[in-house]
Amino acid sequence: MLLFTLIIQVVIGTLFAFLSFLAFTGTNYTKEKMIHLKLPNYFGYVTGSVQLIGGLFMLVGIWYKDVAVLGGVWITMIMLVGIVLRMRAHESILATTPAIIIGILSITVSIVNI
């Protein structure tokens, strides 16, 4: 189980660090997503900051279990907000599935590291 959670932490940590980079650079993907979710443009920077913190928590959590627990909870909360926003924007369940899976994997990291 430890190897499994280690892999999850590396993948999610790297993914969220990359997503925060996209949000900070103001790519078309980020701009279009903010418009689609009916959020102001500056919210991309807020999202990027929150994603960067979560990604760093996951990566630092490789060495410090308490940080892994916090990172798992942090990213799970991000995913819950993402699910609600996608539901509000009337996206399909298929479009919401990645957020659900990442949320489940993130809370798994927290539970295993308690």
N, CA, C and O atoms as a printed pandas DataFrame, in Angstrom:
     atom_number atom_name residue_name chain_id  residue_number  x_coord  y_coord  z_coord
0              1         N          MET        A               1    0.827   -1.204    0.000
1              2        CA          MET        A               1    0.000    0.000    0.000
2              3         C          MET        A               1    0.859    1.251    0.000
3              4         O          MET        A               1    0.492    2.263   -0.596
4              5         N          LEU        A               2    2.005    1.181    0.669
5              6        CA          LEU        A               2    2.876    2.348    0.738
6              7         C          LEU        A               2    3.369    2.763   -0.646
7              8         O          LEU        A               2    3.397    3.954   -0.956
8              9         N          LEU        A               3    3.760    1.797   -1.485
9             10        CA          LEU        A               3    4.208    2.113   -2.839
10            11         C          LEU        A               3    3.069    2.731   -3.645
11            12         O          LEU        A               3    3.282    3.667   -4.415
12            13         N          PHE        A               4    1.866    2.206   -3.465
13            14        CA          PHE        A               4    0.696    2.727   -4.166
14            15         C          PHE        A               4    0.449    4.194   -3.812
15            16         O          PHE        A               4    0.225    5.020   -4.697
16            17         N          THR        A               5    0.490    4.515   -2.521
17            18        CA          THR        A               5    0.255    5.906   -2.122
18            19         C          THR        A               5    1.409    6.803   -2.543
19            20         O          THR        A               5    1.198    7.976   -2.848
20            21         N          LEU        A               6    2.616    6.272   -2.565
21            22        CA          LEU        A               6    3.763    7.048   -3.040
22            23         C          LEU        A               6    3.570    7.439   -4.503
23            24         O          LEU        A               6    3.815    8.582   -4.890
24            25         N          ILE        A               7    3.134    6.486   -5.298
25            26        CA          ILE        A               7    2.880    6.757   -6.722
26            27         C          ILE        A               7    1.763    7.792   -6.870
27            28         O          ILE        A               7    1.869    8.710   -7.683
28            29         N          ILE        A               8    0.701    7.644   -6.088
29            30        CA          ILE        A               8   -0.402    8.613   -6.125
30            31         C          ILE        A               8    0.114   10.010   -5.786
31            32         O          ILE        A               8   -0.220   10.978   -6.470
32            33         N          GLN        A               9    0.923   10.118   -4.739
33            34        CA          GLN        A               9    1.439   11.425   -4.324
34            35         C          GLN        A               9    2.291   12.063   -5.412
35            36         O          GLN        A               9    2.168   13.259   -5.673
36            37         N          VAL        A              10    3.150   11.278   -6.047
37            38        CA          VAL        A              10    4.004   11.823   -7.109
38            39         C          VAL        A              10    3.159   12.275   -8.295
39            40         O          VAL        A              10    3.364   13.365   -8.828
40            41         N          VAL        A              11    2.214   11.443   -8.704
41            42        CA          VAL        A              11    1.387   11.777   -9.869
42            43         C          VAL        A              11    0.518   13.000   -9.588
43            44         O          VAL        A              11    0.499   13.940  -10.384
44            45         N          ILE        A              12   -0.199   12.998   -8.467
45            46        CA          ILE        A              12   -1.083   14.119   -8.155
46            47         C          ILE        A              12   -0.277   15.384   -7.871
47            48         O          ILE        A              12   -0.652   16.467   -8.320
48            49         N          GLY        A              13    0.818   15.261   -7.139
49            50        CA          GLY        A              13    1.656   16.428   -6.856
50            51         C          GLY        A              13    2.194   17.067   -8.123
51            52         O          GLY        A              13    2.168   18.289   -8.272
52            53         N          THR        A              14    2.682   16.237   -9.034
53            54        CA          THR        A              14    3.206   16.745  -10.305
54            55         C          THR        A              14    2.096   17.341  -11.162
55            56         O          THR        A              14    2.269   18.400  -11.765
56            57         N          LEU        A              15    0.955   16.656  -11.211
57            58        CA          LEU        A              15   -0.189   17.151  -11.981
58            59         C          LEU        A              15   -0.628   18.524  -11.491
59            60         O          LEU        A              15   -0.847   19.429  -12.296
60            61         N          PHE        A              16   -0.758   18.685  -10.176
61            62        CA          PHE        A              16   -1.236   19.953   -9.639
62            63         C          PHE        A              16   -0.196   21.065   -9.785
63            64         O          PHE        A              16   -0.558   22.228   -9.963
64            65         N          ALA        A              17    1.082   20.721   -9.712
65            66        CA          ALA        A              17    2.117   21.724   -9.959
66            67         C          ALA        A              17    2.025   22.206  -11.411
67            68         O          ALA        A              17    2.145   23.401  -11.684
68            69         N          PHE        A              18    1.813   21.266  -12.336
69            70        CA          PHE        A              18    1.681   21.625  -13.746
70            71         C          PHE        A              18    0.422   22.450  -13.993
71            72         O          PHE        A              18    0.462   23.445  -14.716
72            73         N          LEU        A              19   -0.699   22.039  -13.391
73            74        CA          LEU        A              19   -1.945   22.794  -13.561
74            75         C          LEU        A              19   -1.830   24.212  -13.003
75            76         O          LEU        A              19   -2.398   25.152  -13.560
76            77         N          SER        A              20   -1.095   24.362  -11.905
77            78        CA          SER        A              20   -0.914   25.706  -11.350
78            79         C          SER        A              20   -0.091   26.564  -12.310
79            80         O          SER        A              20   -0.343   27.761  -12.448
80            81         N          PHE        A              21    0.885   25.958  -12.968
81            82        CA          PHE        A              21    1.675   26.682  -13.970
82            83         C          PHE        A              21    0.769   27.178  -15.098
83            84         O          PHE        A              21    0.885   28.321  -15.539
84            85         N          LEU        A              22   -0.137   26.308  -15.561
85            86        CA          LEU        A              22   -1.077   26.718  -16.610
86            87         C          LEU        A              22   -1.956   27.869  -16.145
87            88         O          LEU        A              22   -2.224   28.799  -16.905
88            89         N          ALA        A              23   -2.405   27.806  -14.895
89            90        CA          ALA        A              23   -3.269   28.870  -14.365
90            91         C          ALA        A              23   -2.505   30.186  -14.247
91            92         O          ALA        A              23   -3.051   31.241  -14.571
92            93         N          PHE        A              24   -1.257   30.144  -13.791
93            94        CA          PHE        A              24   -0.478   31.365  -13.613
94            95         C          PHE        A              24   -0.081   32.008  -14.939
95            96         O          PHE        A              24    0.040   33.231  -15.020
96            97         N          THR        A              25    0.121   31.206  -15.967
97            98        CA          THR        A              25    0.529   31.758  -17.258
98            99         C          THR        A              25   -0.651   32.250  -18.080
99           100         O          THR        A              25   -0.462   32.864  -19.130
100          101         N          GLY        A              26   -1.867   31.987  -17.611
101          102        CA          GLY        A              26   -3.053   32.509  -18.286
102          103         C          GLY        A              26   -3.290   31.908  -19.653
103          104         O          GLY        A              26   -3.626   32.621  -20.598
104          105         N          THR        A              27   -3.116   30.594  -19.767
105          106        CA          THR        A              27   -3.334   29.926  -21.045
106          107         C          THR        A              27   -4.795   30.024  -21.467
107          108         O          THR        A              27   -5.674   30.312  -20.655
108          109         N          ASN        A              28   -5.034   29.780  -22.747
109          110        CA          ASN        A              28   -6.404   29.801  -23.249
110          111         C          ASN        A              28   -7.270   28.780  -22.526
111          112         O          ASN        A              28   -8.448   29.031  -22.274
112          113         N          TYR        A              29   -6.684   27.614  -22.188
113          114        CA          TYR        A              29   -7.432   26.586  -21.465
114          115         C          TYR        A              29   -7.983   27.146  -20.161
115          116         O          TYR        A              29   -9.156   26.956  -19.841
116          117         N          THR        A              30   -7.126   27.841  -19.409
117          118        CA          THR        A              30   -7.550   28.390  -18.123
118          119         C          THR        A              30   -8.615   29.462  -18.322
119          120         O          THR        A              30   -9.617   29.482  -17.608
120          121         N          LYS        A              31   -8.407   30.347  -19.280
121          122        CA          LYS        A              31   -9.377   31.416  -19.541
122          123         C          LYS        A              31  -10.733   30.851  -19.944
123          124         O          LYS        A              31  -11.773   31.293  -19.456
124          125         N          GLU        A              32  -10.706   29.866  -20.842
125          126        CA          GLU        A              32  -11.957   29.270  -21.297
126          127         C          GLU        A              32  -12.671   28.527  -20.167
127          128         O          GLU        A              32  -13.899   28.551  -20.082
128          129         N          LYS        A              33  -11.899   27.867  -19.301
129          130        CA          LYS        A              33  -12.493   27.136  -18.178
130          131         C          LYS        A              33  -13.157   28.107  -17.202
131          132         O          LYS        A              33  -14.234   27.817  -16.680
132          133         N          MET        A              34  -12.526   29.256  -16.950
133          134        CA          MET        A              34  -13.111   30.247  -16.046
134          135         C          MET        A              34  -14.410   30.810  -16.625
135          136         O          MET        A              34  -15.380   31.017  -15.896
136          137         N          ILE        A              35  -14.426   31.054  -17.920
137          138        CA          ILE        A              35  -15.641   31.549  -18.581
138          139         C          ILE        A              35  -16.735   30.491  -18.510
139          140         O          ILE        A              35  -17.882   30.794  -18.183
140          141         N          HIS        A              36  -16.373   29.249  -18.817
141          142        CA          HIS        A              36  -17.344   28.149  -18.802
142          143         C          HIS        A              36  -17.943   27.948  -17.407
143          144         O          HIS        A              36  -19.137   27.675  -17.277
144          145         N          LEU        A              37  -17.118   28.082  -16.369
145          146        CA          LEU        A              37  -17.593   27.885  -15.000
146          147         C          LEU        A              37  -18.196   29.154  -14.402
147          148         O          LEU        A              37  -18.597   29.174  -13.238
148          149         N          LYS        A              38  -18.256   30.223  -15.223
149          150        CA          LYS        A              38  -18.844   31.500  -14.805
150          151         C          LYS        A              38  -18.104   32.112  -13.613
151          152         O          LYS        A              38  -18.712   32.587  -12.654
152          153         N          LEU        A              39  -16.775   32.083  -13.705
153          154        CA          LEU        A              39  -15.916   32.663  -12.667
154          155         C          LEU        A              39  -15.147   33.837  -13.258
155          156         O          LEU        A              39  -14.854   33.833  -14.454
156          157         N          PRO        A              40  -14.813   34.840  -12.453
157          158        CA          PRO        A              40  -14.040   35.974  -12.972
158          159         C          PRO        A              40  -12.637   35.537  -13.405
159          160         O          PRO        A              40  -12.108   34.537  -12.918
160          161         N          ASN        A              41  -12.049   36.295  -14.320
161          162        CA          ASN        A              41  -10.729   35.945  -14.858
162          163         C          ASN        A              41   -9.658   35.824  -13.785
163          164         O          ASN        A              41   -8.816   34.928  -13.854
164          165         N          TYR        A              42   -9.675   36.713  -12.792
165          166        CA          TYR        A              42   -8.632   36.681  -11.764
166          167         C          TYR        A              42   -8.671   35.390  -10.950
167          168         O          TYR        A              42   -7.698   35.039  -10.283
168          169         N          PHE        A              43   -9.790   34.695  -11.007
169          170        CA          PHE        A              43   -9.926   33.460  -10.235
170          171         C          PHE        A              43   -8.958   32.383  -10.718
171          172         O          PHE        A              43   -8.675   31.428   -9.996
172          173         N          GLY        A              44   -8.459   32.539  -11.927
173          174        CA          GLY        A              44   -7.437   31.616  -12.423
174          175         C          GLY        A              44   -6.192   31.655  -11.554
175          176         O          GLY        A              44   -5.561   30.626  -11.314
176          177         N          TYR        A              45   -5.836   32.857  -11.079
177          178        CA          TYR        A              45   -4.667   32.984  -10.203
178          179         C          TYR        A              45   -4.948   32.393   -8.816
179          180         O          TYR        A              45   -4.068   31.797   -8.196
180          181         N          VAL        A              46   -6.165   32.565   -8.347
181          182        CA          VAL        A              46   -6.552   31.964   -7.070
182          183         C          VAL        A              46   -6.474   30.439   -7.198
183          184         O          VAL        A              46   -5.913   29.759   -6.340
184          185         N          THR        A              47   -7.041   29.928   -8.270
185          186        CA          THR        A              47   -7.009   28.487   -8.517
186          187         C          THR        A              47   -5.576   27.982   -8.609
187          188         O          THR        A              47   -5.235   26.947   -8.035
188          189         N          GLY        A              48   -4.745   28.713   -9.329
189          190        CA          GLY        A              48   -3.340   28.319   -9.465
190          191         C          GLY        A              48   -2.628   28.265   -8.132
191          192         O          GLY        A              48   -1.844   27.349   -7.882
192          193         N          SER        A              49   -2.890   29.232   -7.274
193          194        CA          SER        A              49   -2.260   29.255   -5.945
194          195         C          SER        A              49   -2.699   28.060   -5.106
195          196         O          SER        A              49   -1.881   27.404   -4.462
196          197         N          VAL        A              50   -3.988   27.789   -5.123
197          198        CA          VAL        A              50   -4.531   26.677   -4.347
198          199         C          VAL        A              50   -3.987   25.342   -4.887
199          200         O          VAL        A              50   -3.659   24.443   -4.113
200          201         N          GLN        A              51   -3.895   25.225   -6.200
201          202        CA          GLN        A              51   -3.361   24.005   -6.806
202          203         C          GLN        A              51   -1.877   23.827   -6.487
203          204         O          GLN        A              51   -1.428   22.714   -6.210
204          205         N          LEU        A              52   -1.125   24.909   -6.525
205          206        CA          LEU        A              52    0.300   24.818   -6.226
206          207         C          LEU        A              52    0.530   24.365   -4.787
207          208         O          LEU        A              52    1.389   23.522   -4.527
208          209         N          ILE        A              53   -0.230   24.920   -3.864
209          210        CA          ILE        A              53   -0.109   24.515   -2.461
210          211         C          ILE        A              53   -0.421   23.022   -2.319
211          212         O          ILE        A              53    0.316   22.295   -1.653
212          213         N          GLY        A              54   -1.495   22.571   -2.934
213          214        CA          GLY        A              54   -1.861   21.156   -2.860
214          215         C          GLY        A              54   -0.804   20.252   -3.469
215          216         O          GLY        A              54   -0.466   19.213   -2.902
216          217         N          GLY        A              55   -0.284   20.646   -4.620
217          218        CA          GLY        A              55    0.753   19.848   -5.268
218          219         C          GLY        A              55    2.020   19.770   -4.436
219          220         O          GLY        A              55    2.632   18.707   -4.323
220          221         N          LEU        A              56    2.419   20.907   -3.847
221          222        CA          LEU        A              56    3.607   20.913   -2.994
222          223         C          LEU        A              56    3.396   20.076   -1.742
223          224         O          LEU        A              56    4.301   19.360   -1.314
224          225         N          PHE        A              57    2.203   20.161   -1.149
225          226        CA          PHE        A              57    1.899   19.333    0.023
226          227         C          PHE        A              57    2.033   17.853   -0.316
227          228         O          PHE        A              57    2.603   17.084    0.458
228          229         N          MET        A              58    1.511   17.456   -1.469
229          230        CA          MET        A              58    1.594   16.050   -1.866
230          231         C          MET        A              58    3.051   15.614   -2.049
231          232         O          MET        A              58    3.446   14.532   -1.612
232          233         N          LEU        A              59    3.835   16.468   -2.696
233          234        CA          LEU        A              59    5.235   16.097   -2.954
234          235         C          LEU        A              59    6.070   16.107   -1.675
235          236         O          LEU        A              59    6.869   15.196   -1.456
236          237         N          VAL        A              60    5.899   17.112   -0.840
237          238        CA          VAL        A              60    6.636   17.164    0.426
238          239         C          VAL        A              60    6.165   16.033    1.343
239          240         O          VAL        A              60    6.927   15.532    2.170
240          241         N          GLY        A              61    4.904   15.641    1.183
241          242        CA          GLY        A              61    4.346   14.559    1.981
242          243         C          GLY        A              61    5.005   13.214    1.743
243          244         O          GLY        A              61    4.804   12.280    2.519
244          245         N          ILE        A              62    5.784   13.101    0.686
245          246        CA          ILE        A              62    6.541   11.874    0.453
246          247         C          ILE        A              62    7.483   11.615    1.630
247          248         O          ILE        A              62    7.711   10.467    2.012
248          249         N          TRP        A              63    8.020   12.683    2.195
249          250        CA          TRP        A              63    8.979   12.561    3.300
250          251         C          TRP        A              63    8.346   12.803    4.671
251          252         O          TRP        A              63    8.844   12.296    5.677
252          253         N          TYR        A              64    7.267   13.563    4.721
253          254        CA          TYR        A              64    6.619   13.907    5.992
254          255         C          TYR        A              64    5.150   13.495    5.946
255          256         O          TYR        A              64    4.357   14.090    5.217
256          257         N          LYS        A              65    4.793   12.480    6.722
257          258        CA          LYS        A              65    3.434   11.921    6.678
258          259         C          LYS        A              65    2.361   12.944    7.040
259          260         O          LYS        A              65    1.282   12.944    6.447
260          261         N          ASP        A              66    2.647   13.813    8.007
261          262        CA          ASP        A              66    1.645   14.812    8.403
262          263         C          ASP        A              66    1.304   15.741    7.239
263          264         O          ASP        A              66    0.152   16.138    7.068
264          265         N          VAL        A              67    2.306   16.079    6.451
265          266        CA          VAL        A              67    2.081   16.945    5.287
266          267         C          VAL        A              67    1.291   16.187    4.218
267          268         O          VAL        A              67    0.476   16.782    3.513
268          269         N          ALA        A              68    1.526   14.881    4.096
269          270        CA          ALA        A              68    0.760   14.060    3.146
270          271         C          ALA        A              68   -0.713   14.036    3.528
271          272         O          ALA        A              68   -1.586   14.119    2.665
272          273         N          VAL        A              69   -0.984   13.922    4.822
273          274        CA          VAL        A              69   -2.372   13.936    5.293
274          275         C          VAL        A              69   -3.025   15.269    4.936
275          276         O          VAL        A              69   -4.135   15.304    4.405
276          277         N          LEU        A              70   -2.335   16.352    5.229
277          278        CA          LEU        A              70   -2.852   17.680    4.916
278          279         C          LEU        A              70   -3.044   17.849    3.408
279          280         O          LEU        A              70   -4.062   18.383    2.968
280          281         N          GLY        A              71   -2.081   17.400    2.627
281          282        CA          GLY        A              71   -2.185   17.503    1.168
282          283         C          GLY        A              71   -3.361   16.723    0.618
283          284         O          GLY        A              71   -4.060   17.190   -0.281
284          285         N          GLY        A              72   -3.580   15.530    1.160
285          286        CA          GLY        A              72   -4.713   14.724    0.709
286          287         C          GLY        A              72   -6.044   15.394    0.997
287          288         O          GLY        A              72   -6.937   15.411    0.150
288          289         N          VAL        A              73   -6.173   15.946    2.197
289          290        CA          VAL        A              73   -7.403   16.657    2.564
290          291         C          VAL        A              73   -7.561   17.910    1.706
291          292         O          VAL        A              73   -8.653   18.198    1.216
292          293         N          TRP        A              74   -6.470   18.653    1.526
293          294        CA          TRP        A              74   -6.487   19.895    0.736
294          295         C          TRP        A              74   -6.978   19.620   -0.685
295          296         O          TRP        A              74   -7.870   20.306   -1.184
296          297         N          ILE        A              75   -6.392   18.619   -1.328
297          298        CA          ILE        A              75   -6.766   18.329   -2.718
298          299         C          ILE        A              75   -8.172   17.741   -2.791
299          300         O          ILE        A              75   -8.893   17.995   -3.756
300          301         N          THR        A              76   -8.568   16.970   -1.803
301          302        CA          THR        A              76   -9.942   16.467   -1.776
302          303         C          THR        A              76  -10.930   17.630   -1.722
303          304         O          THR        A              76  -11.955   17.614   -2.404
304          305         N          MET        A              77  -10.617   18.637   -0.909
305          306        CA          MET        A              77  -11.493   19.817   -0.830
306          307         C          MET        A              77  -11.536   20.551   -2.173
307          308         O          MET        A              77  -12.597   21.007   -2.599
308          309         N          ILE        A              78  -10.391   20.663   -2.833
309          310        CA          ILE        A              78  -10.352   21.290   -4.158
310          311         C          ILE        A              78  -11.266   20.521   -5.115
311          312         O          ILE        A              78  -12.020   21.122   -5.881
312          313         N          MET        A              79  -11.194   19.206   -5.064
313          314        CA          MET        A              79  -11.995   18.386   -5.961
314          315         C          MET        A              79  -13.482   18.497   -5.650
315          316         O          MET        A              79  -14.308   18.490   -6.563
316          317         N          LEU        A              80  -13.830   18.600   -4.379
317          318        CA          LEU        A              80  -15.243   18.794   -4.021
318          319         C          LEU        A              80  -15.779   20.105   -4.587
319          320         O          LEU        A              80  -16.889   20.151   -5.118
320          321         N          VAL        A              81  -14.993   21.163   -4.473
321          322        CA          VAL        A              81  -15.393   22.457   -5.051
322          323         C          VAL        A              81  -15.495   22.324   -6.568
323          324         O          VAL        A              81  -16.435   22.833   -7.177
324          325         N          GLY        A              82  -14.527   21.641   -7.174
325          326        CA          GLY        A              82  -14.561   21.432   -8.624
326          327         C          GLY        A              82  -15.795   20.671   -9.077
327          328         O          GLY        A              82  -16.391   21.000  -10.102
328          329         N          ILE        A              83  -16.176   19.665   -8.323
329          330        CA          ILE        A              83  -17.372   18.890   -8.653
330          331         C          ILE        A              83  -18.616   19.775   -8.585
331          332         O          ILE        A              83  -19.466   19.729   -9.475
332          333         N          VAL        A              84  -18.717   20.569   -7.541
333          334        CA          VAL        A              84  -19.875   21.463   -7.399
334          335         C          VAL        A              84  -19.914   22.469   -8.551
335          336         O          VAL        A              84  -20.978   22.712   -9.121
336          337         N          LEU        A              85  -18.766   23.053   -8.898
337          338        CA          LEU        A              85  -18.734   24.024  -10.001
338          339         C          LEU        A              85  -19.103   23.378  -11.326
339          340         O          LEU        A              85  -19.804   23.982  -12.138
340          341         N          ARG        A              86  -18.641   22.164  -11.550
341          342        CA          ARG        A              86  -18.979   21.469  -12.794
342          343         C          ARG        A              86  -20.467   21.122  -12.839
343          344         O          ARG        A              86  -21.095   21.207  -13.895
344          345         N          MET        A              87  -21.022   20.738  -11.712
345          346        CA          MET        A              87  -22.461   20.456  -11.669
346          347         C          MET        A              87  -23.251   21.731  -11.937
347          348         O          MET        A              87  -24.259   21.712  -12.644
348          349         N          ARG        A              88  -22.780   22.845  -11.360
349          350        CA          ARG        A              88  -23.455   24.128  -11.570
350          351         C          ARG        A              88  -23.402   24.554  -13.035
351          352         O          ARG        A              88  -24.315   25.217  -13.529
352          353         N          ALA        A              89  -22.320   24.165  -13.733
353          354        CA          ALA        A              89  -22.168   24.500  -15.149
354          355         C          ALA        A              89  -22.828   23.453  -16.051
355          356         O          ALA        A              89  -22.705   23.518  -17.274
356          357         N          HIS        A              90  -23.529   22.488  -15.445
357          358        CA          HIS        A              90  -24.263   21.449  -16.162
358          359         C          HIS        A              90  -23.350   20.582  -17.035
359          360         O          HIS        A              90  -23.724   20.195  -18.142
360          361         N          GLU        A              91  -22.152   20.281  -16.526
361          362        CA          GLU        A              91  -21.265   19.370  -17.239
362          363         C          GLU        A              91  -21.728   17.943  -17.008
363          364         O          GLU        A              91  -22.414   17.645  -16.031
364          365         N          SER        A              92  -21.347   17.084  -17.906
365          366        CA          SER        A              92  -21.750   15.682  -17.806
366          367         C          SER        A              92  -21.002   14.994  -16.668
367          368         O          SER        A              92  -19.993   15.502  -16.179
368          369         N          ILE        A              93  -21.499   13.853  -16.260
369          370        CA          ILE        A              93  -20.840   13.076  -15.216
370          371         C          ILE        A              93  -19.475   12.607  -15.711
371          372         O          ILE        A              93  -18.544   12.451  -14.920
372          373         N          LEU        A              94  -19.356   12.385  -17.005
373          374        CA          LEU        A              94  -18.073   11.974  -17.585
374          375         C          LEU        A              94  -17.024   13.067  -17.408
375          376         O          LEU        A              94  -15.861   12.772  -17.133
376          377         N          ALA        A              95  -17.424   14.318  -17.563
377          378        CA          ALA        A              95  -16.496   15.440  -17.379
378          379         C          ALA        A              95  -16.134   15.622  -15.909
379          380         O          ALA        A              95  -15.079   16.172  -15.596
380          381         N          THR        A              96  -16.988   15.172  -15.018
381          382        CA          THR        A              96  -16.764   15.306  -13.582
382          383         C          THR        A              96  -15.966   14.132  -13.011
383          384         O          THR        A              96  -15.401   14.242  -11.923
384          385         N          THR        A              97  -15.914   13.030  -13.722
385          386        CA          THR        A              97  -15.259   11.817  -13.241
386          387         C          THR        A              97  -13.797   12.017  -12.819
387          388         O          THR        A              97  -13.415   11.491  -11.774
388          389         N          PRO        A              98  -12.958   12.746  -13.568
389          390        CA          PRO        A              98  -11.577   12.927  -13.103
390          391         C          PRO        A              98  -11.491   13.580  -11.722
391          392         O          PRO        A              98  -10.654   13.191  -10.907
392          393         N          ALA        A              99  -12.338   14.557  -11.456
393          394        CA          ALA        A              99  -12.337   15.206  -10.145
394          395         C          ALA        A              99  -12.743   14.225   -9.055
395          396         O          ALA        A              99  -12.193   14.254   -7.954
396          397         N          ILE        A             100  -13.692   13.367   -9.354
397          398        CA          ILE        A             100  -14.125   12.369   -8.382
398          399         C          ILE        A             100  -12.991   11.390   -8.090
399          400         O          ILE        A             100  -12.717   11.082   -6.930
400          401         N          ILE        A             101  -12.336   10.906   -9.131
401          402        CA          ILE        A             101  -11.244    9.938   -8.959
402          403         C          ILE        A             101  -10.081   10.564   -8.192
403          404         O          ILE        A             101   -9.547    9.947   -7.270
404          405         N          ILE        A             102   -9.686   11.780   -8.561
405          406        CA          ILE        A             102   -8.578   12.450   -7.865
406          407         C          ILE        A             102   -8.951   12.693   -6.404
407          408         O          ILE        A             102   -8.109   12.548   -5.518
408          409         N          GLY        A             103  -10.199   13.059   -6.149
409          410        CA          GLY        A             103  -10.646   13.251   -4.770
410          411         C          GLY        A             103  -10.545   11.975   -3.956
411          412         O          GLY        A             103  -10.079   11.996   -2.816
412          413         N          ILE        A             104  -10.977   10.866   -4.533
413          414        CA          ILE        A             104  -10.908    9.576   -3.835
414          415         C          ILE        A             104   -9.457    9.181   -3.586
415          416         O          ILE        A             104   -9.114    8.741   -2.488
416          417         N          LEU        A             105   -8.609    9.333   -4.590
417          418        CA          LEU        A             105   -7.192    8.988   -4.415
418          419         C          LEU        A             105   -6.519    9.879   -3.370
419          420         O          LEU        A             105   -5.686    9.413   -2.592
420          421         N          SER        A             106   -6.883   11.153   -3.358
421          422        CA          SER        A             106   -6.285   12.083   -2.401
422          423         C          SER        A             106   -6.677   11.760   -0.970
423          424         O          SER        A             106   -5.837   11.796   -0.071
424          425         N          ILE        A             107   -7.934   11.447   -0.756
425          426        CA          ILE        A             107   -8.355   11.113    0.607
426          427         C          ILE        A             107   -7.755    9.771    1.023
427          428         O          ILE        A             107   -7.523    9.534    2.208
428          429         N          THR        A             108   -7.506    8.902    0.057
429          430        CA          THR        A             108   -6.821    7.639    0.347
430          431         C          THR        A             108   -5.410    7.910    0.874
431          432         O          THR        A             108   -4.967    7.260    1.821
432          433         N          VAL        A             109   -4.711    8.859    0.270
433          434        CA          VAL        A             109   -3.371    9.239    0.752
434          435         C          VAL        A             109   -3.460    9.707    2.206
435          436         O          VAL        A             109   -2.627    9.335    3.032
436          437         N          SER        A             110   -4.459   10.512    2.512
437          438        CA          SER        A             110   -4.623   11.001    3.888
438          439         C          SER        A             110   -4.871    9.862    4.857
439          440         O          SER        A             110   -4.242    9.789    5.913
440          441         N          ILE        A             111   -5.779    8.978    4.503
441          442        CA          ILE        A             111   -6.139    7.886    5.409
442          443         C          ILE        A             111   -4.949    6.954    5.648
443          444         O          ILE        A             111   -4.708    6.536    6.781
444          445         N          VAL        A             112   -4.214    6.631    4.600
445          446        CA          VAL        A             112   -3.072    5.718    4.728
446          447         C          VAL        A             112   -1.970    6.341    5.584
447          448         O          VAL        A             112   -1.263    5.623    6.290
448          449         N          ASN        A             113   -1.815    7.649    5.533
449          450        CA          ASN        A             113   -0.724    8.312    6.235
450          451         C          ASN        A             113   -1.086    8.774    7.651
451          452         O          ASN        A             113   -0.264    9.393    8.326
452          453         N          ILE        A             114   -2.291    8.482    8.098
453          454        CA          ILE        A             114   -2.672    8.881    9.469
454          455         C          ILE        A             114   -1.901    8.029   10.458
455          456         O          ILE        A             114   -2.061    8.190   11.668
